[in-house]
Amino acid sequence: MYKILVFFFCLCCWNSLFSQNLTQKISGTVLDNASNSPIPFANVVVIPLNTVTATDTLGNFTIANIPIGRYDIKVTAIGYEPYIEKEVEVISAKETVLTIVLKEKATVLDEVVVQPRINKEAALNPMATVSAKMLSVEEAKRYAGGFDDPARLVSAFAGVSSNVNNNGIVVRGNNPKSLQWKFEGIEISNPNHFADLAAFGGGGLSALSSQSLANSDFFSGAFPAEYNNALSGVFDISMRTGNRTKRENTVQIGLTGIDVASEGPIKKDSRSSYLFNYRYATLSLLQSILPKNSGGVKYQDLSFKLSFPTKSSGTFSFWGIGLLDGSGQEAETDISKWETLTDRQTQDVKQYMGAMGISHKYFLNKKSYIKSILATSFNGIDLTTNQLHTALTFTPENKIKNSTQNIVLSTFINTKFGTHHTNKTGFTATNMRYNLLLKEENQSALQTLVDENGNSNLLNAYSNSTINFNDKLVMNIGIATQLFSLNNKYTIEPRLGAQYQINASQSFSLAYGLHSRLEPINYYFSKNSAYGNNPINKEMDFTKAHHFVLGYDYSIAENLHLKIETYYQNLFNVPVVKGSSFSFINLQNDWFFNDKLENTGKGKNYGIDISLDKYMTNGFYYMFTVSLFNSQYLGGDNTWRNTRYNRNFAVNFLAGKEWQLGKDKQKVVGLNVRTSYQGGDRYSPIDAAKSMTNQQVEFEEDKAFSKQISPSFTTHFTIIYRKNKPKSTSEWAFKVLNATMFKEFYGFQYNYKTQTVTEHRETIFIPNLSYKIQF
């Protein structure tokens, strides 16, 4: 560690012999946030340079010869609220391209000072009222603990918690599987590497690369009507459009692998563009500091987007994302070294996930546009586990061979009827195709729990209106509906939100929504010999929840923002096992569960989320979040208990500082730190006597989740050194996950030598020294 810090210090102190004034262009488009139509003749100001330009008739602008550094971009237009884009970074290698949306004033009042909206204070979706935050790609690259993984950055938001070893997103005490991942407008499978192994909805690192993503939205409750089949939250992710005028490339090499990205015009003097990003990673170089068998972990992912604007037929986009994973472990052949079950197991895991589609956006007129998507989303897992016996022979333990594919058609029309009313109405039809096989050992043979090959349809429709009564009161009113053709279960879901602007710096918001989500498809086809050979859970209904949120926003100063939200969630229709403490609210990675379920369970989550954001000024920023919550459930035995994810509290503090060095500030040194302190997961007490008799971990299920793991304290940091040259920008970075070496809790194991149940804890400490060049 000392040598690495000295290395960065030397880089900071070294000055170029031939320093020169480096500049770059800032370009972009200014749009109406309700109609998406361009705003001509808007004023664009670069602060503090006070360089001014205006958009053309298509809403486009370009400002040349901007010295490298960070700037605020202020945009104003007649009839619209002023807007400030904060922390815009200008480097020498790549053009800075922005898309800025302005909100039209509902009324025109003389002699009233309107405080500019700041890009970090609200979601990109104009129909979001509460519990929504924009995910900045620039922050995903910069914040400590992110590892260029947007999912890990989200875990620092108020109302969200996660673990070092697993980026499963726990939103307000809900199971990570309740979160919906949305990519380019459609729902996709879990986009994490090694997804659903440690916990459903989680994985190791995301396949979503900050190199290719646009700013996106994250919702933690009471989301607008367009978001269906989501229970706890929505991660609404978009890819940016590649540079249409200049070819730009990025290559990054580090201890964990390589990352290559490129973008530019497809054809010279054309508005079409391409963008792609490819990553390949192996943890073999870090084998000595990672858990056993981690060295065999390899993964890769690819994302791309092709954009084809036309003169009269709208804009066509072809996009995609995909990942491939491989891992496994070997059994210990020296019997004397056997301590736990994993020592005797050999396992091979292969996984893949992908999505690709064609999108079309067409303006019917200046007030309306229609967007349609035809896409497919797919994923698969092939897992085999064998167990070694004292005779050094293997017997099969379990087998998973699942593949699913969704074919999706989605379309909506967005119409701005006037200053006071905007409506978005659409539908999505999803054909769900599946080939499922799950087997588990039973009396030295594999018993088939699921064996299904078929397809079903999920249909949903929605309509949502934003009504601006005046510049103080805005309401979002919507309704959504879903139908699942497998069992003809349906749901009708009202959504309502209101925001009242007290004055230029303070506002209150209130929202309600009924939300629902299907459970993982394999559980609908579970078989149990006690109930015959037919699927026993085919009639399972949607799990549902009422969300209530009350929020308060206060812009303490231009660069300091406070947000407080209190919420209550009432979950119902939750699948449970009659007479048991079991509930799908606590489902973790139980692939081989095959009991009969009924939708009689309940749950409740309530708490308060507080965020204090200090936006970057003079190179310094910080973010402080506190979440206090309680999460309980009612199982099949009609007893209220803590949920597995009732951590009660989560506290995060992020801070960073950038220094611009050199005669012309062509060098940047950045230091970013994040600390997290959160309550541990809940667990059931160990039944020691039964565990010893059965030689495996057994729990006292009548006291389910009455115990709690000790709180975790983790620290991550990032050091970067960036140097701008006339045609390239290079960056050295040293990023560390879990610098404090906290031992993550993995569960319990039965130790054959001591004949006791022990906690399984391991230290996940991942350092990554990398070099990146952009040119």
N, C-alpha and C positions, 0 to 999 in steps of 0.2 A: 504494500500500500504506500509506504514512504517513497519508494522509487518512482511510483506512478505520479504522486503529487509533485515531486521534484521535476519530473519530465514536463508536466503541464506548466510549472512555474518558469522553466527555461523557455518554453514556447512563448509564454506571455512576454518575457523580457527581450526576446529577439526582435530586432527591428530590420525591416527591409532596407537595402541600400538604395533602392530606386523607387521610393514611394511616389504615387501619383493619385490625383483626384479621381475617384471612381464614381460613376453614376449609372443609373438604370431608369427604365420607364415604368410608370404606373398607368395601367389602363383598366378599363372595365365598362360596365353597363349599369345604368340607373333605371329601376323598374318600379311600377306601382305595385304595392304589396298585395292588393286585392285582385287586380285584373291581370297582373304580370305583363302589362303593356309598357313599352318604353316611355320614359319621361324626357322630352326634349328640353333643351335650354336650362337644365339644372346647373347650379353653380357647384363646382368641386374645388375645395381648398385643402392644400397640404399644410398642416400645422406642425411646427412653428415657422416653416419657410414662408407661409402666406402666398405660395404659388397658386394661381387661380386659373381655372379653365371652365368651359361649359360643355355640356353634352350636345351632340348633334341631333338631327331629327329622329334617329334610331336609338337615342338614349346612350350612345357610346361616347367615351372620352379617352384621351391619352395625354399624359403629362411626361415630357421627356426631361432628361438631364437632372434627375433627382439624386442627390448624393446618397450613398449607402447609409443605412441607419434605420431607426424606427420613427414612425410618424403617426399622427392622428389625421384621418381624412374626414372633413366635414362637408356634408352635402345639403344644399337647400334648394327649394323650388317653390314657386308661387302656388299657394293652396295646399302645401304639404308641411308636415312637421319636420323641423330640421333633424339631422341624423349625424352621428359621429361613429366612424369605424375606428376602434382603438387598436393600438399596438401593431400597426401594419409594418412588417419588416421588409426592407429593401436590401437585396444583395446584388452583387455584380453579375452572377452567373445566370440568373433567371429573372424574367420579367415578372412584376407583381401584377396579377390580374384579379380584379374584384367584381363581385356582383352585389349591388347595393339596392335595397328596397326601401321606398318611402311610404309612409302612411298619410293618406289624404285627411285634411282637417274636416271634421263634420260640420263645423260652423266657422265663419270668418268674423273675428272680433278685432276691433281696433284697439291699440294701446295695451295689448296683452302680451306679456313676455312668455314665450313657450320654451321650456327647457328642452334641449336636444335629446332625442332618444340615443342611447348608447348600445352598440351591437351586442354587448355581453349581458344585457339586462333581461332579454326576452327571447323566446323561441323563434325560429325562422317561420314556423307555421303561424299565420296571422289568426287562425281560429283557436289557438291554445289560450286558455284563460289562466290556469294555475298549474303548479307541479310540472313545469316544463323548463328545460335549460338548454341553451345552445351548446353543442360540443365543438369547440374550436380545434381545428386540426393543428394549428400552430402551437396551441397549448399541449396537445397530445404529444408533439415532438419534444416540447421543452420541459414539461413537468416531470419531476422526479417520480420514479415508480411506475411511469407509463410504459417504458420500453417500446415506444412507438405503437402501443396497443391501446386503442380507444376504450376498450372494455375495462382495462385497469385504471384509466383516467377517471371513468365514471364512478368508480368505487370511492373516490374522494368527494363526490357530491353529497349534499345533505340528503338523508333518507336512504342512503345506499351503503352496504357493507360487503366485504369480500375477504378472501384469504390469499396468502402469498402463493400457496401451491395450487390454487384453483381460482380462476377468475369468474366463477359463477356469481351472478349479480343478485344479491338479496335486496329487494326493494321493500322498505317499510315492513320488514318481518315476513315477507312472502317467500315461498319456494322459488329458487332461480328458474325452474321450468315454467313458471307462470309468466315470464317475460317474453314478449314477441320481438323477434329480430326482423326488421324490414329493410330491404335493400332495393334501391331504385324503384320504390313504389309497390313492391310485392313482398309478402312474407316469405322468408327463406328458413332453411334448417339452421340449427345452431352452427355459427361460422367459426367455432373455436377448434384449434388443433387438439386432438385426443378428447373430443367432446363426449360428454355423458359417461365417462368412465368413473371419475371420482364422485361426480354429482351431476344429475340431470340438469341441463342448462349451463353447465360450466365446462371448462377445459384448461389447457395450459396457457397458450397465447392465442390471440385472435388472428384470423387470416385477413382481417381488415387492416390494410397498411395506410399509415398517415401520408405516405408518398402520393397516394392516388385519390384519397377521399376529399370531399368538400365538407364545409361546415355542416353539421347535422344536428338533429334534435333528440333529446332524451326526455321521456315522460315518466313520471313516478306516480301518477294517479289522476283520475277524473279526466281522461284524455278525450279529444273531440270524436265526433261520430264516425269519422272516416277510418278509425282504428278499431277493427273487429278482431275477434279471436285473441284477445289479450286480457290478462287478469290483473297482473301487478304493475306492469309498465310496458313501454314501447321504446325500442332503440331504432329510430327512423334515420337510416343512413343513405347518403347519396355520394356518387362519384363526381368529381369535378370534370369539366370539359378540358381537353388538352389545348395547349397554346395553338392558336390558328395562324400565327404569323412567323413563329420562330421555333426551330427544333432545339429541344433542351433534353439533357440526359443527366442521370444520377447513378452513381455506383458507390455502394457501401460494402466494406469488408470488415468483419469483426470476429470475435472469438466464437460466436454462435452461428455464423454463416455469412452468406452474401445476399445483397439486395440490389437489384438492377431495375431502373425505371427510365422510360423515355416518353416524350410527347412532342407533338408538332403538327404542322399541316400535312394532310395526306397528299394534296396536290398544290403546287405553287399557285399563288393568286386565287386560291379557293378558300371558302370559309369552313371547309371540312377539316377535321382534326382527328388525331389518334392519341391514346394514352394507355400505357400498360406498365405493370409492376410485377416483377417475379422475385420470389425469395426462396432460398434453400438454406436449411439449417441443420446442424448436427451438434449434439452436446458432448461429443467424444472428447473435445479439448478440455472440457470442464469436469471430466469423470471423477477426478480426485476430490472435488468439493461438493458433488451431488450425491443423492441417495443411490443405493445399490442398483445396478442395471440401467442407470440413466444414460450411460454411454451409447447404448444401442438405439436411442431415440433419434429418429430422423423425420423431418417433415419439410414440405414445400407448398407454396401457394402462388397463384397467379390471378391477377385482376386486370381488366381492360375495358376501354370504352372508345367507340368510334362514333363521331358526331357528323351528321350530314344535313346542314341547313339548306333549304331550297328557297327559290324566289317566291313561289306561289303555293307550294304544297306542304308547308310547315317544316318541322325539324324531325329527322329520323335519327335514332341512336341505337347502336348495337353494343351490348355490354355483357360482362360476365365476371364470375369469380369462382375459384375452385381451390381445393386443397387435397393433398395426399399425405397420410401419416403412416408410420410404421414403428412399432416398438415390441418389446417382449422381455422375457426373463428366463433364465435357465435354473433348473432345480439343483440344489446342492447334493452332490453324490456321496459326500462323506457323512454318513449317518450320525457320527458323533457330534457334528456341528448343527444338527437340527434343533431349533428352538421353537419356531412358530410354523404355522401351516404354509406360509409363503416360501419358506426354505425348501419345501418338498414339491413345489409346483413349478412347472414350466408353462409358459404362456406366450402366445403369438397373437398380435393385434394388428390389423390393417383397417384403415378407415379412409373414407373419401367423402367429400361434400362439394356441391357446386350449384350454380345458378347462372342462367344466361337468358337474355331476352331482347326483344325489339320494342322500343318505345317510339311513339309518334305524338308530337305536340303541334296543334294547328289552331291558329287564331281565326275564329269565325268573324270577329270584328274587333274594334278597339276595347270592347267591354267583356268579351267572352272568348274562352278558349276551351278546347277539348283535348284530353290526353288519354291515349290508349296504350296498353301494354299486353304483349303476348310473350309469355315466358315459361320456362321450366325450372324447377328446383328439385334437387335430388341429393340423397345421402346414403351411405352404406357402412356397415361394420361387419367385419369377419373376425371373430374372437374364438380361440380354442384354448382351453386349459386342461392340462393333464397332471395327475398326481403320482409322485414317486413313492413306492412302498419299500419296506425293509429288505425285500428280496431284489431291490433295484429294478423293479418292473413298473411300467406306467399303466394307469387306468384313466379313462376319460372322466373329467370332472364337470365340464360344461361346454356348451357350444352356442355361439350366436352367429347367425348368418342372415342379416336383415338388409334389405334394400327398399327404398321408397322413392317415388317420383311424383311430383305435382306438376300438372299442366295448368297454367293460370291465364285467364283472360280478364283484364281489368280495364275499366274506362270510367272517366268522370268528365263532367262539364262544369266549368267555373264561370260564373257570371256576376259581374259587378253592375247591379241595377241602378246604382247611383251612389252618391256620397255616403248614404246611410245604410245601404243593404248590399251584401255580397252573399252568394249562395254557391255551395259546392255539392253536387249530387252525382252519385255513381254506384257502380256495382262491381263485384268480383265473383267469378265462377272458377272454382278449383276442382279439377279432377285428380283425386288422390289414388295413386297406384302403389301397391305394396306387395312384397314377397318376403314373408316373415318366417323365420325358423329359430326357435329357442329350445334348447334341451339342457337338462340338469341331471346330475347323477342321483340315482335312487336305487339302493340295494345293488351297488356295483354295476349298474347299467344306466344308460342315458334315457331319461323319460322325456317325452315330447310335451312341452308346455304350450307352445304356439306353433302352428303350421298352417299358414294362410297365404293364398295368392289371389288377389282380386283388386277391385277398385271401388271407390265411393266418391261422392261429390259433396263439397262444402260451398254453399251459395250465400253470399251476403250482399246487402244493399244499404245505402245510407243517404241522408240529406242533412246538410248543416248550413245554417245561416248565421252571419255576423251582422248585427244591427247596431249601428252607431247612432244613439239617440242625440248625442251632442259630444263635445270634446271631453266630457267628464264621464259619461256612462256608456259602456259597450256591453252588449250581451251576445253570447253564442248559444244558439238553440239548435238541437239536432236530434235525430232518431236513427237507430241502426237495427238491422235484423239479420239473423243467421238461420240457416237450415242445413242439417246434416242428413244426407240421404240414406246412410247406413241404417238408421233407426227412426228417421223422420222426426228427430228432436229439433225444436226451433226455439228461438228467443227473440223478443222485441225489447230494445234497450233505449230508453230516453237519455239524453245528455243535455245539461244546462250549465251555463257559466255566465258570470257577470263581473265586470271590473269597474270600480268607481274611482276616478282621479280626484283626490281631495284637493290637492294643489299641484304646483309644478314638480314637487319632489316626493309626494306621498300618494299611495293608492291602496285601496282594499280590493280583494277579489274573493269570490265565492263560487263553488262549483259542485255539481252532483252528476254522477254517472252510474248506470248499471252496465256491468261488463261481464263477459263470459269467455270461456276457453275450453276447447277440447283437450282431453288427456292424450298422452302418447298412444299412437294407434295400436301398438301391440297388445295393450291391456284389454282392448275390446274383443280380442280373439283368444284370451287365455282359456286353457282347458284344464279340467280337474277330474280325475277318474271318479271322484265321489259324486259328481253331477253328470256322469255320462261322458260322451266323447264330443260334445258340441260346445261352441264358445259360450262361456257363462256370463260374460259382461257386455254382450252385444247391445243391450238396451241402456247402457250408461249414458247419462245426460251431461250437458255442459256443466262445468263448475262455474258458479256465478258469484258476483260481489257487488254490493252497493258502495260507492266511494263518495265521501263528503269531505270537502277541503275548504278551509278559510285561510286566506293569505293576506299579508301586509308587506308592502314594498316601500323602502325609504332610501332615496338618494341623498345620503348624508352630505356628500360633496360630489363634484364632477367625477372624481376617480375613486369614490368610496360608496359602496352599495350594501344595504342590509335587506335581507329577505327572511321573513318568518312565516311558516305555514304550520297549521295544526290540522289534523285529519282523523277521520274515523272510517274504517272499512268493515262492513258486515258481509262475511263470506257465507254462502249457503249452497246446497246441492253438491256438497263435497263428497266424493266417494270414500266410504268407510266399510269396515267389516263388522257386521252385526255382532254385538256382545263383546267387542274387542276394543282396545285403545288405539288400534291402527287407524290412520287417516292419510289420504293422499297429500294433505298439507305438509306432511313430514317426509314424503317420498324422496329418497336420496339417489341411490343407484341400484335399486332393487329390480334388476332385469328379470329375475326368475320368480317373481311374485305371481301366484295363480289362484288366490282365494276369490270367493264370490263377493262382489261389491254391491253396495246400494247407496243412492244419493241422498243420504239423510244427515250427513255431517255438517258442522258449522265451524265458523272461525270468526275472530275479531282482532283487528289491528288498530291501535290508536297511538298517537304521539305528537311530537312537535319537532320540526326541522328548522334550524337556524343557519343562515349563511352570511358571512361578512366577506365581501370581495374588495380588495384594494387593487385597482387596475394599475398596470405598469406605468410608472412615471419616473423619469430619470433612471431608468433601468431597473427599478425595484418594484416588486409586486408581492402580495400575499393573499391567501384564502384560508379562512377559518370556518369550519362547519361543525355543528353539534346536532346529533340526532338522539332524542330520548323517546323510547317507544315500548309498547307492550304487545305481545303477540300470543294469542291463546286459541285453542281449538276444542271442539266437542267431538269425540270419537263415537264409535258404534256402541259404546257402553254408557253413553249419555253422561259422561264426566268431563268437566272442563279442566284442561291442563295447559301448561306452557307448550308452545310449538318448539320444534327442533331449532328454529332460527330466531327464537326470542332472546336476542343478545342484550336487550334493554338499552344499550347506549353505544354510540360510535362517535369518536372525536377525531378530526383530521386537521392538520395544519400544514399548509404548503407555503413556501416562500422562495424567492429567487432574486438574484441580482446579476445584471449584465454590465460589463465595463467595456467601453469602446476605446481602443488603444491605437497608437500609431499617429503619425503626423496628420493623416487625412482620415483617421478613424476607420481604417480598412480592416482592423482586427477586432474581434469580439471574444471576451472571456465571460462565460456564464457559470454560475453556481446555483443549483436548485436542490432543495431539500423537502422531504415530506415525512412527517411522523403521524402515526395512526395508533389510537388506543381504543379498543372495542371489547365488549363483552364476548364471552365464548359461547359456542353452541351448547344446546341442552342435550342431555343423554339420560337413558334409563339406568337405574342401579344394577350392578352386576349380581347375578345369583351365583355365588361362589360354589356352593355345594353342587348345584346342577351342572355348572361348568366343569368341575372336576370329574363328575360322573360321565359326562358326554365328551370330555376332552375337547371342548370348544367353547367359545364365548356364549354365555346365556344371560339374558336380561330378565329383570323383574318387570314384566310388561304391565302389571296392574299399577305400577308406580312410574309409568312412562314419562320421560323427560322431566323428572323432578330434580335431577342433578345438573350442574353446569360446569363446563370447562373453565379454567381460570382465564382471566382477560389476557388479551395479546397486546404487546407493544412492539411496533415495527418502525423502522426508519429506512428510507431509501434516499439516495442522492445521485445527482448527475453533475459532471463537470464537462464543459465543452470549450474548445478553442477553435474559432472560425477565422479564416483568413480570406479576404476578398482580393482577387486579381482581376485584370482587365476582362478576361474571358472565362474565368472559372472561380468557384468558391470551394475551398476545402475545409473540412471540419474533422478534428479529433474529438472523440467523446469517450468518457469513462462513466458507465452507468452501473449502479449496484442496486439490486433488489435485496432487501432484508440485511442491511449493513450491520444491524445489531444482533444478527445471528439468532433470532427468535426460533425456538423449536416448534414447528407447526404440528398440530394435533391431527393424526390420520385415523384415529379410531382405537379399538381395543384388539389385542391378540392374546391367544392362549399359549402360554409358555410351557412346553412339554418337560423341560428340565426342572423348573421350579414348581410346576403344577399350580400355577397361579395365572390370573388374568392381569395383563399389564397394559399401560397406555403405550400406543405406538406414536412416537414423536420423532420427527426428523427436521434437521435444519435445511431449509431451502435458501441457499445463498448463491446468487447468480451475478457475477461480475461480467461486464461486457466492455472490452476495449475495442473501439471501432474507428475506422477512417472512412470518411465520405467525401466524394468530390462531385460537384455539380458543374456542368459545362454545356 
